[in-house]
Amino acid sequence: MSYSPPTQFTQANVTCKANVYFDGKVVSHSLVLADGSRKTLGLIFPGEFKFNTAAAERMEIIAGHCRVRLAGQGDWRDYPAGSSFEVSGNSSFEIAVDEGIAEYICSFL
């Protein structure tokens, strides 16, 4: 099955102020679509980062490459552009970018 990430979202309210984490190594912007769904669009620069989740999330990697380790799992898994992973609510995950920039869409489920 082939995956094509969206190239744009229409009818969305976008927060102009960026969400900046880890001294600017992870940056995103929040948006709310007309149907009420929430997303963030972001960039992850090289490094290793840990995030805690309140709500369940689906992370789509739309460019670049990263590695992810979900809470309670010992092994890192590779996620190239065109792949995705889900994280439970009230959980955490570690994400690492070894080189380049990973671009993502995070959908709150």
Buried (B, 14 or more C-beta within 10 A) or exposed (E): EEEEBEEEBEEBEEEEEEEEBBEEBBBBBBBBBEEEEBBBBBBBBEEBBEBEBEEBBBBBBBBBBBBBBBBEEEEBEEBEBEBBBEBBEEBBBBBBBEEEEBBBBBBBE
